[in-house]
Amino acid sequence: MYNDYYIRVGQFFKNKRLSFNMTYENVGEALNKSKGWYYDVERGKNKIYLKDAKLLCDLFKCTLSELQEYVDTHPTK
């Protein structure tokens, strides 16, 4: 399922992951999830639930408000 909303969410978290110099594996391990799950989040293939978005925001030292602002203001690449 590729949906513009989830694609933009994935782009936001990809930018954050790269700025923290982390791999898919690093993120998966930090959240106790598989690297494949996180890879699919970045691609917009997985629905991301609020609890997981909050975990990612905590990991990347950002807020849900920043995520929403990004989603609202950035076009899908």
N, C-alpha and C positions, 0 to 999 in steps of 0.2 A: 504494500500500500504506500504509494508515494503521494503525499498531500503537501501542498505548498507550505502550510503551517509547520508540519513536522520537518520539512526540508530546511526551513529557516531556523527552527530550533536546533537542528543538527549542525547547521553552519555556525551558529553562535557557540555551541559547545566545542566544535572543532577549533575555532579561533582561540578559545580559552585553553584547550588542551595543548595546542601548539605554543601558546605563550608561556605555558608552564613546562614546556619541553618534556611532555609525557607521551608514552606510547598507549595504544589501545589496551595492552596488557596491564600497564600501570593503573589505568583508570578502572578496568575490570576488577583487578585485585583490591583496589582501594574501596570499591563498592560491594565487594563480594559477589560479583557478577562475571559472566564470561566476557572475553575480549570481543567475541562475535556479537554479543548483545550491544555492547557499546558502539562497535563499528556500524551496526544497523541503525542505531540512534543517530549517528552523524550523517548517515546517508538519507535519513528521513523515512526509512523502511519500517521502523518500529514506532508504535505509539509510545509516547512517553507520558507516564502518569505523574501527577503533581509530586508525590513522595519521591520519585526518582529524580525529577527536575530539581527538587530541593536538595537532595543528596549531592547532585552534580554541582549545584550552585555553592554549597558548603565547601566542596572539594576545591573548586576554582575561585573561592573567595569573591563571589559575586552574589547578587540578589535576584529574586524572582522578578522584581520590578525591572532590573536591567535586561533580563531575558525578554520580558514582554515588550519593552521599548525597542529592542533589536528586532523582534519579530514584526512589530508594527511599522518599522521605518526602513527595513532593508528588503529589497526585492530578492526573489529566489534566483540564485546563480545557475 
